Amino acid sequence: MHHDPERPGSIHPLLAARFSPSAFDPSAAVDDHALGLLLEAARWAPSAGNSQPWGFFTSRPGEPEHRRVVPHLAPSSARWATGAGLLVVTLTRRHVDDTPLLFSEFADYDLGQAVAHLTLQAQAMGLAARQFRAFDLDGLTRELRPGPGWAIVSMVAVGKAAGEPAGHRTRRSVFDLRSAPWSPPE
């Protein structure tokens, strides 16, 4: 792991070591027990009013569900995502059934919390997770036909990383995180 001079030494090692792999080991399966732990971690994420407006469609190589998801990957993500032991389609409940009434105005944010919990659980289990949006959203929505009020947001590839993170990982500075919203446009 490379030292980041801006990162205080006290952040949790799971956070410090997390990276989005550019390749997965296709021989490393995500078994039922691991899948259960990942979903359990997501289940315990906080949400506004305890609404828990998230859902997941999971698929693993060799399963019929996987054959439904993979054709919708963009070529850029298909190059690396198909090697993952698990593909997770993330969904959020934005509306109450077929109405324009919001189920939760924080649904997408809350889904992000659940995916973050899943990501850290994967890291704790020696797995890596990479979130992405390079897929045919309309085609995947037609294929999976989520229920009324539900919308596909993103996907997560989970598995054993093939390789280490790139030599130097850049992150925005803490100063930028705090000042960017108020910086004058350039």
Secondary structure per residue as TSV (DSSP state, phi and psi in degrees):
chain	resnum	aa	ss	phi	psi
A	1	M	-	360.0	134.3
A	2	H	-	-86.7	143.7
A	3	H	-	-79.5	129.7
A	4	D	-	-103.5	114.7
A	5	P	T	-61.7	-20.3
A	6	E	T	-88.8	-12.7
A	7	R	S	-87.5	119.6
A	8	P	-	-65.0	146.7
A	9	G	T	-67.0	-4.0
A	10	S	T	-98.2	-0.1
A	11	I	S	-70.6	152.9
A	12	H	-	-62.7	139.0
A	13	P	H	-56.4	-31.4
A	14	L	H	-62.3	-37.8
A	15	L	H	-72.9	-42.7
A	16	A	H	-65.2	-34.2
A	17	A	H	-90.1	-10.4
A	18	R	-	-66.4	137.4
A	19	F	-	-151.8	162.6
A	20	S	-	-97.6	107.0
A	21	P	-	-66.9	150.1
A	22	S	S	-95.8	-0.7
A	23	A	-	-158.0	149.7
A	24	F	B	-120.5	152.6
A	25	D	-	-79.6	108.8
A	26	P	T	-68.1	-13.3
A	27	S	T	-86.8	-7.4
A	28	A	-	-95.2	108.6
A	29	A	-	-84.1	154.4
A	30	V	-	-105.7	106.3
A	31	D	-	-78.5	176.0
A	32	D	H	-59.8	-39.5
A	33	H	H	-63.3	-47.2
A	34	A	H	-61.9	-44.4
A	35	L	H	-59.0	-43.0
A	36	G	H	-60.8	-41.7
A	37	L	H	-66.4	-40.3
A	38	L	H	-62.0	-45.0
A	39	L	H	-70.6	-33.1
A	40	E	H	-65.0	-40.5
A	41	A	H	-61.9	-43.8
A	42	A	H	-63.3	-38.1
A	43	R	H	-60.1	-31.3
A	44	W	T	-91.8	8.7
A	45	A	-	-67.8	149.6
A	46	P	-	-72.5	153.7
A	47	S	-	-151.7	155.2
A	48	A	G	-61.3	125.2
A	49	G	G	60.3	20.4
A	50	N	G	55.4	33.6
A	51	S	-	-73.4	-25.2
A	52	Q	-	46.7	58.0
A	53	P	-	-84.7	45.8
A	54	W	E	-125.9	155.9
A	55	G	E	-150.0	158.7
A	56	F	E	-137.1	139.2
A	57	F	E	-111.6	115.0
A	58	T	E	-104.8	146.6
A	59	S	E	-149.7	141.2
A	60	R	-	-126.0	151.2
A	61	P	T	-51.2	136.7
A	62	G	T	91.6	-13.8
A	63	E	S	-91.4	150.1
A	64	P	H	-58.6	-34.4
A	65	E	H	-61.6	-36.7
A	66	H	H	-63.9	-40.5
A	67	R	H	-67.3	-20.1
A	68	R	H	-80.7	-30.4
A	69	V	H	-88.7	-46.9
A	70	V	G	-54.4	-40.8
A	71	P	G	-61.8	-16.8
A	72	H	G	-92.7	-3.0
A	73	L	B	-70.4	141.0
A	74	A	-	-69.7	152.1
A	75	P	H	-53.7	-35.6
A	76	S	H	-64.0	-36.4
A	77	S	H	-90.1	-27.4
A	78	A	H	-61.4	-31.4
A	79	R	H	-57.7	-35.0
A	80	W	H	-115.8	-31.2
A	81	A	H	-69.8	-30.0
A	82	T	T	-68.1	-17.0
A	83	G	T	-81.9	-10.6
A	84	A	S	-71.0	149.3
A	85	G	S	-76.9	-10.0
A	86	L	E	-155.0	133.2
A	87	L	E	-115.2	131.4
A	88	V	E	-120.0	121.0
A	89	V	E	-90.0	125.6
A	90	T	E	-99.0	137.9
A	91	L	E	-130.0	152.8
A	92	T	E	-128.7	147.7
A	93	R	E	-94.0	98.9
A	94	R	-	-87.8	-35.4
A	95	H	B	-126.9	160.1
A	96	V	S	-83.3	107.0
A	97	D	T	50.4	-130.2
A	98	D	T	-94.3	17.8
A	99	T	S	-95.6	164.9
A	100	P	S	-80.4	-1.7
A	101	L	S	-68.4	124.8
A	102	L	B	-67.1	132.9
A	103	F	S	-70.6	-45.3
A	104	S	-	-156.7	129.6
A	105	E	T	-70.2	-10.9
A	106	F	T	-106.0	14.5
A	107	A	H	-56.5	-47.1
A	108	D	H	-66.3	-40.8
A	109	Y	H	-60.6	-46.3
A	110	D	H	-64.5	-38.3
A	111	L	H	-59.4	-41.8
A	112	G	H	-59.1	-37.9
A	113	Q	H	-62.5	-44.8
A	114	A	H	-64.3	-40.8
A	115	V	H	-67.3	-37.6
A	116	A	H	-62.0	-41.5
A	117	H	H	-63.2	-44.0
A	118	L	H	-59.7	-42.7
A	119	T	H	-62.4	-45.2
A	120	L	H	-70.1	-34.3
A	121	Q	H	-63.6	-42.1
A	122	A	H	-58.8	-46.5
A	123	Q	H	-59.0	-42.3
A	124	A	H	-64.5	-25.2
A	125	M	T	-93.4	6.1
A	126	G	T	81.1	15.4
A	127	L	-	-106.9	167.1
A	128	A	E	-121.7	152.6
A	129	A	E	-131.1	138.6
A	130	R	E	-130.0	119.6
A	131	Q	E	-86.5	144.9
A	132	F	E	-157.5	165.2
A	133	R	-	-132.3	14.5
A	134	A	-	-86.1	79.1
A	135	F	B	-157.3	164.8
A	136	D	-	-80.6	97.8
A	137	L	H	-61.0	-46.7
A	138	D	H	-63.8	-44.6
A	139	G	H	-64.1	-42.7
A	140	L	H	-67.6	-37.2
A	141	T	H	-63.6	-42.7
A	142	R	H	-62.9	-39.2
A	143	E	H	-67.1	-47.3
A	144	L	H	-89.0	-22.1
A	145	R	-	46.8	65.6
A	146	P	-	-60.0	154.0
A	147	G	-	-65.1	166.3
A	148	P	T	-54.9	135.1
A	149	G	T	90.2	-14.8
A	150	W	E	-96.0	145.5
A	151	A	E	-139.0	136.7
A	152	I	E	-72.9	136.4
A	153	V	E	-113.8	-50.2
A	154	S	E	-156.0	-175.1
A	155	M	E	-133.6	159.0
A	156	V	E	-132.8	128.8
A	157	A	E	-98.5	131.7
A	158	V	E	-128.8	137.1
A	159	G	E	172.5	-167.7
A	160	K	-	-84.9	123.6
A	161	A	B	-64.6	138.4
A	162	A	S	-99.5	99.5
A	163	G	S	105.7	173.3
A	164	E	-	-101.6	166.9
A	165	P	-	-63.6	157.9
A	166	A	-	-55.6	152.6
A	167	G	S	-51.1	-47.2
A	168	H	-	-124.9	119.9
A	169	R	-	-103.4	128.1
A	170	T	-	-103.0	142.7
A	171	R	-	-134.5	151.5
A	172	R	-	-62.5	149.8
A	173	S	-	-73.9	158.5
A	174	V	H	-60.8	-39.3
A	175	F	H	-56.8	-45.7
A	176	D	H	-64.4	-39.1
A	177	L	H	-58.6	-36.2
A	178	R	H	-86.0	-27.2
A	179	S	H	-104.0	-25.7
A	180	A	G	-53.8	-41.3
A	181	P	G	-62.3	-18.6
A	182	W	G	-113.5	3.7
A	183	S	S	-72.9	141.8
A	184	P	-	-67.6	147.5
A	185	P	-	-62.8	145.8
A	186	E	-	-89.0	360.0
